[in-house]
Every structure is written in C-alpha cells, then in structure tokens.
Amino acid sequence: MLYTLEQEPVERRIIEQCLREHLPFPQAIQNAPELWIGLGLYFGAFQDLDGDRPSGWTVRPIPLAAILNYCQAYNIVDEQREDLIYFLRAMDKAYIKHETKKQDKKKKKR
C-alpha cells in the first residue's frame, strides 16, 4: 500500500513515457511489489472505505461502523470479517502515518 501511495503518480508518468518512446521500463518498476493472491479483497476494501473517513484538519481512521457495513454489504462474515478488520486497521495506521509525515513536511516548508 505504501508503495502505491508514494510511487503511483510518478511511476505512471514514467511508464507512459517509456511506452511513447519505446523504451524498457526501469528496474525499479519492473521489480515493483505485487499484491499476493487473496489480499486483493483487503486492499480493495481499504480503497473503497478510504472516503468514509471523518473529515477534519488531520487524517482520521476509517470508522469501525463503516468497515462492518462494508462486510455486511459484501457478505464478509466470520473469520474473513475478522481478517478484514485486522488488515484494514494495519493499512489504516500505515496510511495515517504516511499522510501525517506528508502534512508535517508541508508545514515545515511554510
């Protein structure tokens, strides 16, 4: 997830340029991490629920109620629901840490 947050916009431009100029992709892009089979559910849920965060001056966690509603809507139950909550919380912590660092850098530039 952090790779996507940090690299995606830059990487997309590099890929487009390589395709236009018929150049090979750089090694860093060729060796980009891949999502393991079965984890797409959790990453997709994180992306879907990202917009359910409370708004404010700081980035806040995705509410548990939003996660539980998502599970109900997609019939995610029992152990898979527990796993989804666990993985979403872990990704959310990493996301909040990433965004907080980004905001701190902007504040220091002012």
C-alpha distances in whole Angstrom, upper triangle without the diagonal:
4,5,5,6,9,10,10,13,15,14,16,19,19,19,22,24,24,25,27,29,29,27,25,21,20,19,16,15,17,15,12,10,10,9,12,15,15,11,11,13,11,8,11,12,10,10,14,14,13,16,18,17,21,21,23,23,20,16,17,16,16,19,20,22,20,18,21,23,20,21,24,24,22,24,22,24,25,23,20,20,20,17,15,16,15,11,11,13,10,7,10,11,8,8,12,12,10,13,16,16,16,18,20,20,22,24,25,26,28
4,5,5,6,8,10,13,14,13,15,18,18,19,21,23,24,25,27,29,29,27,24,21,19,19,15,15,17,15,12,10,12,12,15,18,18,15,15,17,14,11,14,16,12,13,16,16,14,17,19,18,21,21,22,22,19,16,17,16,17,20,22,24,22,20,24,25,23,24,27,27,25,28,25,27,28,26,23,23,22,19,18,18,17,14,13,14,12,9,11,11,7,7,11,10,8,10,13,13,13,16,17,17,19,21,22,23,25
4,5,5,6,7,11,11,10,13,15,15,16,18,20,20,21,24,25,25,23,21,17,16,15,11,11,13,12,8,8,10,11,14,17,18,15,15,18,16,13,15,17,15,14,18,19,17,20,22,21,24,24,25,24,22,19,21,20,20,24,25,27,25,23,27,28,25,26,29,29,27,29,27,29,30,27,25,25,25,22,20,21,20,16,16,17,15,12,14,15,11,11,14,14,11,13,16,15,15,18,20,19,20,23,24,24,27
4,6,5,5,8,10,9,11,14,14,14,17,19,19,20,23,24,24,23,21,17,17,16,13,12,14,14,10,9,10,11,14,17,18,15,13,16,14,11,13,15,13,11,15,16,14,17,20,19,22,22,24,23,21,18,20,19,19,22,24,26,23,21,25,26,23,24,27,26,25,27,25,28,29,27,24,24,24,21,19,21,20,16,16,17,15,12,14,15,12,11,14,15,12,13,16,16,15,18,20,19,20,23,24,24,27
4,6,6,8,10,11,12,14,16,16,18,20,21,22,24,26,26,25,23,20,19,19,15,14,17,17,13,13,14,14,18,20,21,17,16,18,16,12,14,16,13,11,15,16,13,15,18,17,20,19,20,20,17,15,17,16,17,21,23,25,22,21,25,25,23,24,28,27,26,28,26,29,30,28,25,25,25,22,20,21,20,17,15,17,15,11,12,13,10,8,11,12,8,9,13,13,11,14,16,16,17,20,21,21,23
4,6,8,8,9,12,13,14,15,17,19,20,21,23,24,25,23,22,18,17,17,13,13,16,15,12,13,15,16,19,22,23,20,19,21,19,16,18,19,16,15,19,19,16,19,21,20,23,22,22,21,19,17,19,19,20,24,26,28,26,25,28,29,26,28,31,30,29,32,30,32,33,31,28,28,28,25,23,24,23,19,19,19,17,14,15,15,12,11,13,13,9,10,13,12,10,14,16,14,15,19,19,19,22
4,6,6,6,8,10,10,12,14,15,16,18,20,21,21,19,18,14,13,14,10,9,13,13,10,11,13,15,19,21,23,20,19,21,20,16,18,20,18,16,20,21,18,21,24,23,26,25,26,24,22,20,23,22,23,27,28,31,28,27,30,31,28,29,33,31,30,33,31,33,34,32,29,30,30,27,25,26,25,21,21,22,20,16,18,19,15,14,17,16,13,14,17,16,14,17,19,17,18,22,22,22,24
4,6,5,6,9,10,10,12,14,15,16,18,20,20,19,18,14,14,15,12,10,13,14,11,12,13,14,18,20,22,19,17,20,19,15,16,18,16,14,17,19,17,19,22,22,25,24,25,25,23,20,22,22,22,26,28,29,26,25,29,29,26,28,31,29,28,31,29,32,33,32,28,28,29,26,24,25,25,21,20,22,20,17,18,20,16,14,18,18,14,15,19,18,16,19,21,19,20,23,24,23,26
4,5,5,7,9,10,11,13,15,16,17,19,20,19,18,15,15,17,14,12,16,17,14,16,17,18,22,24,25,22,20,23,22,18,18,21,19,16,19,21,18,19,23,22,25,24,25,24,23,21,23,24,24,27,29,31,28,27,31,31,28,30,33,31,30,33,32,35,36,35,32,31,32,29,27,28,28,24,23,24,23,19,20,22,19,16,19,19,16,16,19,18,15,18,21,19,18,22,23,22,24
4,5,5,6,9,10,11,12,14,16,17,18,16,16,13,12,14,12,11,14,15,13,16,17,19,23,25,27,24,22,25,24,20,21,24,22,19,22,24,21,23,26,26,28,27,27,26,25,23,26,26,27,30,32,34,31,30,34,34,31,33,36,34,33,36,34,37,39,37,34,34,34,32,29,30,30,26,25,27,25,21,22,23,20,18,21,21,17,17,20,19,16,19,21,19,19,23,23,21,24
4,5,5,6,9,10,10,12,14,15,16,14,13,10,10,12,9,7,11,12,10,13,14,17,20,23,24,22,20,23,23,19,20,23,21,19,22,24,22,24,27,27,30,29,30,29,27,25,27,27,27,31,33,34,31,30,34,34,30,32,35,34,32,35,33,36,38,36,32,33,33,30,28,30,29,25,25,27,25,21,23,24,21,19,22,22,18,19,22,21,19,22,24,22,22,26,26,25,28
4,5,5,6,9,10,11,12,14,15,14,14,11,12,14,13,10,13,15,12,15,16,18,21,23,25,22,20,23,23,19,19,23,21,18,21,23,21,23,26,26,29,28,30,29,28,25,28,28,27,31,33,34,31,30,33,33,30,32,34,32,31,34,33,36,38,36,33,33,34,31,29,30,30,26,25,28,26,22,24,25,22,20,23,24,20,20,24,23,20,23,26,24,23,27,28,26,29
4,5,5,6,9,10,11,12,14,13,14,11,12,15,14,12,14,17,15,18,19,21,25,27,28,26,24,27,27,23,23,26,24,21,24,26,24,25,29,29,31,30,31,30,29,27,30,30,30,34,36,37,34,33,37,36,33,35,38,36,34,38,36,40,41,40,36,37,37,34,32,34,33,30,29,31,29,25,27,28,25,23,25,25,22,22,25,24,21,24,26,23,23,27,28,25,28
4,5,5,6,9,10,11,12,10,10,8,9,12,11,9,12,14,13,17,18,21,24,26,28,26,25,28,27,24,24,28,26,23,26,29,26,28,31,31,34,33,34,33,31,29,32,32,32,36,37,39,36,35,38,38,35,37,40,38,36,39,38,41,42,40,37,38,38,35,33,35,34,30,30,32,30,26,28,29,26,24,27,26,23,23,27,25,22,25,27,25,25,29,29,27,30
4,5,5,6,9,10,10,9,9,7,9,12,11,8,10,13,12,16,16,19,22,24,26,25,23,26,26,23,23,26,25,23,25,28,26,28,31,31,34,33,35,34,33,30,33,32,32,36,37,38,35,34,37,37,34,35,38,36,34,37,36,39,41,39,35,36,37,34,32,34,33,30,29,31,30,26,28,29,26,25,28,28,24,25,28,27,25,28,30,27,28,31,32,30,33
4,5,5,6,9,10,10,11,10,12,15,15,12,14,17,16,19,20,22,25,27,29,27,25,28,28,25,24,28,27,24,26,29,27,28,32,32,35,34,35,34,33,31,34,34,33,37,38,40,36,35,39,38,35,36,39,37,35,38,37,41,43,41,37,38,39,36,34,36,36,32,31,33,32,28,30,32,28,27,29,30,26,26,30,29,26,29,31,29,28,32,33,31,33
4,5,5,6,8,8,10,9,11,15,15,13,15,18,17,21,22,24,28,29,32,30,28,31,31,28,28,31,30,27,29,32,30,31,34,35,37,36,37,36,35,33,36,36,36,39,41,43,39,38,42,41,38,40,43,40,39,42,41,44,46,44,41,41,42,39,37,39,38,35,34,36,34,31,32,34,30,29,31,31,27,28,31,29,27,30,32,29,29,32,33,30,33
4,5,5,6,5,6,6,9,12,13,11,12,16,16,19,20,23,26,28,31,29,27,31,31,28,28,31,30,28,30,33,31,33,36,36,39,38,39,38,37,35,37,37,37,41,42,44,40,39,42,42,39,40,43,41,39,42,41,44,45,43,40,41,42,39,37,39,38,34,34,36,34,31,33,34,31,29,32,32,29,29,33,31,28,32,33,31,31,35,35,33,35
4,6,5,6,8,8,12,15,16,13,14,17,17,20,21,23,26,27,30,29,27,30,31,27,27,31,30,27,30,33,31,32,36,36,39,39,40,39,38,36,38,38,37,41,42,43,40,39,42,41,38,39,42,40,38,41,40,43,45,43,40,41,42,39,37,39,39,35,34,37,35,32,34,35,32,31,34,34,30,31,34,33,30,33,36,33,33,37,37,35,38
4,6,8,11,11,14,18,19,16,17,21,21,24,24,27,30,31,33,32,30,33,34,30,30,33,33,30,32,35,33,34,37,38,41,40,41,40,39,37,40,40,39,43,44,45,42,41,44,44,40,42,44,42,40,43,42,46,48,46,43,44,45,42,40,42,41,38,37,40,38,34,36,38,34,33,36,36,32,32,36,34,31,34,36,34,33,37,37,35,37
4,5,9,11,13,17,18,16,17,20,21,25,25,28,31,33,35,34,32,35,36,32,32,36,35,32,35,37,35,37,40,41,43,42,43,42,41,39,42,42,42,45,47,48,45,44,47,46,43,45,47,45,43,46,45,48,50,48,45,46,47,44,42,44,43,39,39,41,39,36,38,39,36,34,37,37,33,34,37,35,33,36,37,35,34,38,38,36,38
4,7,9,12,15,17,15,15,19,20,23,24,27,29,31,33,33,31,34,35,32,32,35,35,32,35,37,36,37,41,41,44,43,45,44,43,40,43,42,42,45,47,48,45,43,47,46,42,44,47,44,42,45,44,47,49,47,44,45,46,42,41,43,43,39,39,41,39,36,38,39,36,35,38,38,34,35,38,36,34,37,39,36,36,40,40,38,41
4,6,9,12,14,13,13,16,17,21,22,25,28,30,33,32,30,33,34,31,31,35,34,31,34,37,35,37,40,40,43,42,44,43,41,39,41,41,41,44,46,47,44,43,46,46,42,43,46,44,42,45,43,47,48,46,43,44,45,41,40,42,41,37,37,40,37,34,36,37,34,33,36,36,32,33,36,34,32,35,37,34,35,38,38,36,39
4,6,9,11,10,9,13,14,18,19,22,25,27,30,29,27,31,32,28,29,33,32,30,33,35,34,36,39,39,42,42,43,42,40,38,40,39,39,43,44,46,42,41,44,44,40,41,44,43,40,43,41,44,45,43,40,41,42,39,37,39,38,35,35,37,35,32,34,35,32,31,34,34,30,32,35,33,31,35,36,33,34,38,38,36,39
4,6,8,6,6,10,11,15,16,19,22,24,27,26,24,28,28,25,26,30,28,26,30,32,30,32,36,36,39,38,39,38,37,34,36,36,35,39,40,42,39,37,41,41,37,38,41,40,37,40,38,41,42,40,37,38,39,35,34,36,35,31,32,34,31,28,31,32,28,27,31,30,27,28,31,29,28,31,33,30,31,35,34,33,36
4,5,5,6,9,10,14,16,20,22,25,28,26,25,29,29,25,27,30,29,27,30,32,30,33,36,35,38,38,39,37,35,33,35,35,35,39,40,42,39,38,41,41,38,39,42,41,38,41,39,42,43,40,37,38,39,35,34,36,34,31,31,33,30,27,30,30,27,26,29,28,25,27,30,27,26,29,31,28,29,33,32,31,34
4,5,5,6,8,12,14,18,20,23,26,24,24,28,27,25,26,30,28,27,30,32,30,33,36,36,39,38,39,38,36,33,35,34,35,38,39,42,39,37,40,41,37,38,42,40,38,40,38,40,41,38,36,37,37,33,32,34,33,29,30,32,29,26,29,29,26,26,29,28,25,27,29,27,26,30,31,29,30,34,33,32,35
4,6,5,6,9,12,16,18,21,24,22,22,25,25,22,24,27,25,24,27,29,27,30,33,32,35,35,35,34,32,30,32,31,31,35,36,38,36,34,37,38,35,35,39,38,35,38,35,38,39,36,33,34,34,31,30,31,30,26,27,28,25,23,25,26,22,22,25,24,21,23,26,23,23,26,27,25,27,30,30,29,32
4,5,5,9,11,14,17,20,22,21,20,23,23,20,21,25,23,22,25,27,25,28,31,31,34,34,35,34,32,29,31,30,30,34,35,37,34,32,35,36,33,33,37,35,33,36,33,36,37,35,32,33,33,30,28,30,29,25,26,28,25,22,25,26,22,22,25,24,21,23,26,24,23,27,28,26,27,31,31,30,33
4,6,9,10,14,16,19,22,21,20,24,24,21,23,26,25,24,27,29,28,30,33,33,37,37,38,37,35,32,34,33,32,36,36,39,36,34,37,37,34,34,38,36,34,36,34,36,37,35,32,33,34,30,29,31,30,26,27,29,27,24,27,28,24,24,28,27,24,26,29,27,26,30,31,29,31,34,34,33,37
4,6,9,12,14,17,20,19,19,23,22,20,22,25,24,23,26,28,27,30,32,32,36,36,37,36,33,31,32,31,31,34,35,37,34,32,35,36,33,33,37,36,33,35,32,35,35,33,30,32,31,28,27,29,28,24,25,27,24,22,25,25,22,22,26,25,22,25,28,26,25,29,30,28,30,33,33,33,36
4,6,10,12,15,18,16,16,20,19,16,18,21,20,19,23,25,23,26,29,28,32,32,33,33,30,27,28,27,27,31,31,34,31,29,32,33,29,30,33,32,30,32,30,32,33,30,27,29,29,25,24,26,25,21,22,24,21,18,21,22,19,19,22,22,19,21,24,23,22,26,27,26,27,31,31,30,33
4,7,9,12,15,13,13,17,16,14,16,19,18,18,21,23,22,25,27,27,30,31,32,32,29,26,27,25,25,28,28,31,28,26,29,30,27,27,31,30,27,29,27,29,29,26,24,25,25,21,21,23,21,18,19,21,18,16,19,20,17,17,21,20,18,21,24,22,22,26,27,26,28,31,31,31,34
4,6,9,12,10,10,14,14,12,14,17,16,16,19,21,21,24,26,26,30,31,33,33,30,27,27,25,24,28,27,30,27,24,27,28,25,25,28,27,24,26,24,26,27,24,21,23,23,20,19,22,20,17,18,20,18,16,19,21,18,18,22,22,20,22,25,25,24,28,29,29,30,33,34,34,37
4,6,8,7,7,10,10,9,11,14,14,14,17,19,19,22,23,24,28,29,31,31,28,25,25,23,22,25,24,26,24,21,24,25,21,21,24,24,21,23,20,22,23,21,18,19,20,16,15,18,17,13,15,18,15,13,17,19,16,17,20,21,19,22,25,24,24,27,29,29,30,33,34,34,37
4,6,6,8,11,11,11,13,15,15,16,19,20,21,24,25,26,30,31,33,34,31,27,27,24,23,26,25,27,25,22,24,25,22,21,24,24,21,22,19,21,22,19,16,18,19,15,15,18,17,13,16,18,16,15,19,20,18,19,23,23,22,24,27,27,27,30,32,32,34,36,37,38,40
4,6,7,9,11,11,13,15,16,17,19,21,22,25,26,27,31,33,35,36,33,29,29,26,24,26,25,27,25,22,23,24,21,20,23,22,19,20,17,19,20,18,15,17,18,15,15,18,17,15,17,20,18,17,20,22,21,22,25,26,25,27,30,30,30,33,35,35,36,39,40,41,43
4,6,7,8,10,11,12,14,16,17,18,20,23,24,25,29,31,33,34,32,28,27,24,22,24,22,24,22,18,20,21,18,16,19,19,16,16,14,16,16,14,11,14,15,12,11,15,15,12,14,17,17,16,19,21,20,21,24,25,25,26,29,30,30,32,34,35,36,39,40,41,43
4,5,5,6,9,10,11,13,14,16,17,20,21,22,25,27,30,31,28,24,23,20,19,21,20,22,19,16,18,20,16,15,19,19,16,17,14,16,17,14,11,13,14,10,10,13,12,9,11,14,13,12,15,17,16,17,20,21,21,23,25,26,26,29,31,31,33,35,36,37,39
4,5,5,6,8,10,10,12,14,15,18,19,21,24,26,29,30,27,24,23,20,18,21,20,21,19,16,18,19,15,15,18,17,14,16,14,17,18,16,13,14,16,13,11,14,14,11,12,15,15,13,15,18,17,17,20,22,21,22,25,26,26,28,31,31,32,34,36,36,38
4,6,5,6,9,10,10,12,14,17,17,19,23,25,28,29,27,23,22,19,16,18,17,18,16,13,15,15,12,11,14,14,11,12,10,13,15,14,10,11,13,10,8,12,13,10,10,14,14,13,15,18,18,17,20,22,22,23,26,27,27,29,31,32,33,35,37,38,39
4,5,5,6,9,10,10,12,15,16,17,20,23,25,27,24,20,19,16,14,16,15,16,14,11,13,15,11,11,15,15,12,14,11,13,15,13,10,10,11,8,6,9,10,7,7,10,11,9,11,14,14,14,17,19,19,20,22,24,24,26,28,29,30,32,34,35,37
4,5,5,6,9,10,11,14,15,16,20,21,24,25,22,19,18,15,14,16,16,18,15,13,16,17,13,14,17,17,14,17,14,17,19,17,14,14,15,12,9,12,12,8,8,11,11,8,11,14,13,12,15,17,16,17,20,22,21,23,26,26,27,30,31,32,34
4,5,5,6,9,10,12,14,16,19,21,24,25,23,19,19,16,14,16,16,17,14,12,15,15,11,12,15,14,12,15,13,17,19,18,14,14,16,14,11,13,14,11,10,14,14,11,13,16,16,14,17,20,19,19,22,24,23,25,28,28,29,31,33,34,35
4,5,5,6,8,11,11,13,17,19,22,24,22,18,17,14,11,13,13,14,11,8,11,11,8,9,12,11,10,13,11,14,16,16,12,11,13,12,8,10,12,10,8,11,13,11,11,15,15,14,16,19,19,19,22,24,23,25,27,28,29,31,33,34,35
4,5,5,6,9,10,11,15,17,19,21,18,15,14,11,9,12,12,14,11,9,13,13,10,12,15,15,14,16,14,17,18,18,14,13,14,13,9,10,11,9,6,9,10,8,8,12,12,10,13,15,15,15,18,20,20,21,24,25,25,27,29,30,32
4,6,5,8,10,11,15,16,19,21,18,15,15,13,11,14,15,16,13,12,15,15,12,14,17,15,15,18,16,19,22,21,18,16,18,16,13,14,15,12,10,13,13,10,10,14,13,11,14,16,15,15,18,20,19,20,23,24,24,26,29,29,30
4,6,7,8,11,14,16,19,21,20,16,16,14,11,13,14,14,10,10,13,12,9,12,14,12,12,15,15,18,20,20,17,15,18,16,13,14,16,14,11,14,16,13,12,16,16,14,16,19,18,18,21,23,22,23,26,27,27,29,31,32,33
4,5,5,8,11,13,17,19,17,14,12,10,7,9,10,11,7,7,11,10,8,11,13,12,13,16,15,17,20,20,17,14,16,15,12,12,14,13,9,11,14,12,10,14,15,13,14,17,17,16,19,21,21,21,24,26,26,27,30,31,31
4,5,6,10,11,14,16,14,10,10,9,7,10,12,13,10,10,14,14,12,15,17,16,16,19,18,21,23,22,20,17,18,18,14,14,15,14,10,12,13,11,9,12,13,10,11,14,14,13,15,18,17,17,21,22,22,23,26,27,28
4,6,8,9,13,15,14,11,11,11,8,11,13,13,10,12,15,14,12,16,18,16,17,20,20,22,25,25,22,20,21,21,17,16,19,17,13,15,17,14,12,15,16,13,13,17,17,14,17,20,19,18,22,23,22,24,27,27,28
4,6,9,12,15,14,11,10,9,6,7,10,10,7,9,12,11,11,14,16,15,16,19,18,20,23,23,21,18,19,19,16,15,17,17,13,14,16,15,12,15,17,14,14,18,18,16,18,21,20,20,23,25,24,25,29,29,30
4,6,9,12,10,8,6,6,5,7,10,11,9,11,14,14,13,16,18,18,19,22,21,22,24,24,22,19,20,20,17,15,17,16,13,13,15,14,10,13,15,12,11,15,15,13,15,18,18,17,20,22,21,22,25,26,27
4,7,10,9,8,6,8,7,8,12,12,11,13,16,16,16,19,20,20,22,24,23,25,27,27,25,22,22,23,20,18,20,19,16,15,18,17,13,15,17,14,13,16,17,15,15,19,19,17,20,22,21,22,25,26,26
4,7,8,7,7,10,10,12,15,16,14,17,19,19,19,22,24,23,25,27,27,28,30,30,28,25,26,26,23,21,23,22,18,18,20,18,15,16,18,15,13,16,17,14,14,18,17,15,18,20,19,19,23,24,23
4,5,7,8,11,13,14,18,18,17,20,22,22,23,25,27,27,28,31,30,31,33,33,31,28,28,28,25,23,24,24,20,19,21,20,16,17,18,16,13,16,17,13,13,16,16,13,16,18,17,16,20,21,20
4,7,9,13,15,17,20,21,20,22,25,25,25,28,30,30,31,34,32,34,35,35,33,30,30,30,27,25,26,25,22,20,22,20,17,17,18,15,12,14,15,12,11,14,13,10,12,15,13,13,16,18,17
4,6,10,13,15,18,20,19,20,23,24,24,26,28,28,29,32,30,31,32,32,30,28,27,27,24,22,22,22,19,17,18,17,13,13,14,12,9,11,12,9,8,11,11,9,11,14,13,13,16,18,17
4,7,9,12,15,17,16,17,20,21,20,23,25,25,26,28,26,28,29,28,27,24,24,23,21,19,19,18,15,14,15,13,10,10,12,9,6,9,10,7,7,11,11,10,12,15,14,15,18,19,20
4,7,9,12,14,13,14,17,18,18,20,23,23,24,26,24,25,26,26,24,21,21,21,18,16,17,17,13,12,14,13,9,10,12,10,7,10,12,10,10,14,14,13,15,18,18,18,21,23,23
4,6,9,11,11,11,14,15,15,17,19,20,21,23,20,22,23,22,20,18,17,17,15,12,13,13,10,8,11,10,6,8,10,9,7,11,13,12,12,15,16,16,18,21,21,21,24,26,26
4,6,9,7,7,11,12,11,14,16,16,17,19,17,19,20,20,18,15,15,16,13,10,12,12,8,8,11,10,7,10,12,11,10,14,15,14,15,18,19,18,21,23,23,24,27,28,29
4,5,5,7,9,10,11,13,15,16,17,18,17,18,19,20,18,15,15,16,13,11,13,14,11,10,13,13,10,12,16,14,13,17,18,17,18,21,22,21,24,26,26,27,30,31,32
4,5,5,6,9,10,11,12,14,15,16,14,15,16,16,15,12,12,13,11,8,11,13,10,9,13,14,11,13,17,16,15,19,20,20,21,24,25,24,27,29,29,30,33,35,35
4,5,5,6,9,10,10,12,14,15,14,15,16,18,16,13,14,16,13,11,14,15,13,13,17,17,15,17,20,19,18,22,23,22,23,27,27,27,29,32,32,32,35,37,37
4,5,5,6,9,10,10,12,14,13,15,17,18,16,13,14,15,12,11,14,14,11,12,16,15,13,16,18,17,17,20,22,20,22,25,25,25,28,30,30,31,34,35,35
4,5,5,6,9,10,11,12,10,12,14,14,12,9,11,12,8,7,11,11,8,10,13,13,12,15,17,16,17,20,21,20,22,25,25,26,28,30,30,31,34,36,36
4,5,5,6,9,10,10,9,10,12,13,12,8,10,12,10,8,12,13,11,12,16,16,15,18,20,20,20,23,25,24,26,29,29,29,32,34,34,35,38,39,40
4,5,5,6,9,10,10,11,14,16,14,11,13,15,12,12,15,16,14,15,19,18,17,20,22,21,22,25,26,25,27,30,30,30,33,35,34,35,38,40,40
4,5,5,6,8,8,11,14,15,12,10,13,13,10,10,14,14,12,14,17,16,15,19,21,19,20,24,24,24,26,29,28,29,32,33,33,35,37,38,39
4,6,5,6,5,7,10,11,9,6,10,11,8,9,13,13,12,14,17,17,17,20,21,21,22,25,26,26,28,30,31,31,34,36,36,37,40,41,42
4,5,5,6,8,11,14,12,9,13,14,12,13,16,17,15,18,20,20,20,23,25,24,25,28,29,29,31,33,34,34,37,39,39,40,43,44,44
4,6,8,10,14,16,14,12,15,16,13,15,18,18,16,19,22,21,20,24,25,24,25,29,29,28,31,33,33,33,36,38,38,39,42,43,44
4,6,9,13,14,11,10,14,14,12,14,17,16,15,18,21,20,20,23,24,23,25,28,28,28,31,33,33,34,37,38,38,40,42,43,44
4,6,10,12,10,9,13,14,12,14,17,17,17,19,21,21,22,25,26,26,27,30,31,31,33,35,35,36,39,41,41,42,45,46,47
4,7,9,6,5,9,10,8,11,13,14,14,16,18,18,19,22,23,23,25,27,28,28,31,33,33,34,37,38,39,40,43,44,45
4,6,6,5,8,10,9,11,13,15,15,17,19,20,21,23,25,25,26,29,30,30,32,35,35,36,38,40,41,42,45,46,47
4,6,5,6,9,10,11,13,15,16,17,19,20,21,23,25,26,27,29,30,31,33,35,36,37,39,41,42,43,45,47,48
4,5,5,6,9,10,10,12,14,15,17,18,20,21,23,24,26,27,29,30,31,33,35,36,37,39,41,42,44,45,47
4,5,5,6,9,10,10,12,14,15,16,18,20,21,22,24,26,27,28,30,31,32,34,36,37,38,40,42,43,45
4,5,5,6,9,10,10,12,14,15,16,18,20,20,22,24,25,26,28,30,31,32,34,36,37,38,40,42,43
4,5,5,6,9,10,11,12,14,15,17,19,20,21,23,24,26,27,29,30,31,33,35,36,37,39,41,42
4,5,5,6,8,10,11,12,14,15,17,18,20,21,22,24,26,27,29,30,32,33,35,36,38,39,41
4,5,5,6,8,10,10,12,14,15,16,18,20,21,22,24,26,26,28,30,31,32,34,36,37,39
4,6,5,6,9,10,10,12,14,15,16,18,20,21,22,24,25,26,28,30,31,32,34,36,37
4,6,5,6,9,10,11,13,14,15,17,19,20,21,23,25,26,27,29,31,32,33,35,37
4,5,5,6,8,10,11,12,14,15,16,18,20,21,23,24,26,27,29,30,32,33,35
4,5,5,6,9,10,10,12,14,15,16,18,20,21,22,24,26,27,28,30,31,33
4,6,5,6,9,10,10,12,14,15,16,18,20,21,22,24,26,27,28,30,32
4,5,5,6,9,10,11,12,14,16,17,19,20,21,23,25,26,27,29,31
4,5,5,6,9,10,10,12,14,15,16,18,20,21,23,24,26,27,29
4,5,5,6,8,10,10,12,14,15,16,18,20,21,22,24,26,27
4,5,5,6,9,10,10,12,14,15,16,18,20,21,23,25,26
4,6,5,6,9,10,11,12,14,15,17,19,20,21,23,25
4,5,5,6,8,10,11,12,14,15,17,18,20,22,23
4,5,5,6,9,10,10,12,14,15,16,18,20,21
4,6,5,6,9,10,11,12,14,15,17,19,21
4,6,5,6,9,10,11,13,15,16,17,19
4,5,5,6,9,10,11,12,14,16,17
4,5,5,6,9,10,11,12,14,16
4,5,5,6,9,10,11,13,15
4,5,5,6,9,10,11,13
4,5,5,6,9,10,11
4,5,5,6,9,10
4,5,5,6,9
4,5,5,7
4,5,5
4,5
4
